[in-house]
Amino acid sequence: MEVGTAQEFLDLSDAEAALIDLKLALGRALKERRTRQRLSQAAVAARIRSSQSRVAKMESGDSTVSIDLLVRTLLALGASRKDLAKFLT
């Protein structure tokens, strides 16, 4: 029995798969930065004028979260443009 990839199973284009990978990488980076700074999701939400549940969605890779919001939140937590580039590699 041959097992395929999620991309094949969901019939995603290379661009769609890359976008998903990008959002997941940014979400992981957000969670790492938040926990390193010992901030709660609620504290991060207050900084970006959002809700705790939205921060949870960002960290989990929810499809309703925009890349713009992920990047804005990382910047609000002190990430530099250089940091953002590292998160994406």
TAZI-V944961 format. One record per helix or strand of 2 or more residues. SS is the DSSP state (2 for helix, 1 for strand). FROM is the first residue (numbers start at 1). TO is the last residue. If there is no record, write none. Layout:
ss=SS from=FROM to=TO
ss=SS from=FROM to=TO
This chain:
ss=2 from=6 to=9
ss=2 from=14 to=36
ss=2 from=41 to=48
ss=2 from=52 to=60
ss=2 from=67 to=76
ss=2 from=81 to=87
